[in-house]
């Protein structure tokens, strides 16, 4: 699932390419993915692109927003005359639109925005800007790294929880934006066993983990996100963070820090990768 660095990569791309465009038409092939009325956004201009956790907000100039959540395999791809010849990743389905393109936005200047989704868990919602904060997804979002998640807040959240630290890191209601990839890598970087109870971390470990979270997210963003599964950026190109995974996906590979071997276990129902020798 795309996490903070992937969605932020997408946001930056949309900010660059989509802002200023007018929406001329909306074609919906899978109705459960597109929620709300297309009529409310036709004729509106894109003002700004925002992100909350793993959610994208396309702000329009008529008081409406388009809110997008990619969930597992959603993709948002922009094409116009200038970008038409750019090579598209195979992960985009070879050509656009294709059988996984469920929503197509026709824009002015012969541009298009495509919403693809192989697994169809994602959604695109039309909502009044004034109602945005009432969406459960936003209302329940915890503080976010680089925004309102300070070290003090992080320590406070940790000190109140008995669940495994990795499960806590991924709980969007307590901390927004972190999923399986960056939770695994942050815990590896901080040298902390993912199974440990959150409140049993020492203040020193909490600080280390806080800094590790910021560092792995920064790295994810620096490499344009991770495209180990379906993520691609707004131009349909892959990110590179998968080449820099610290622990995620490295089952039975040698640990990069000690002579140990990365193991895969299940924590909170999710595949968890860690080095039993140096993560304590
Ligand atoms: Zn190790």
Boltz pocket constraint, residues with backbone or C-beta under 6 A from the ligand:
constraints:
  - pocket:
      binder: B
      contacts: [[A, 255], [A, 256], [A, 257], [A, 258], [A, 259], [A, 260], [A, 261], [A, 275], [A, 276], [A, 277], [A, 278], [A, 279]]
      max_distance: 6.0
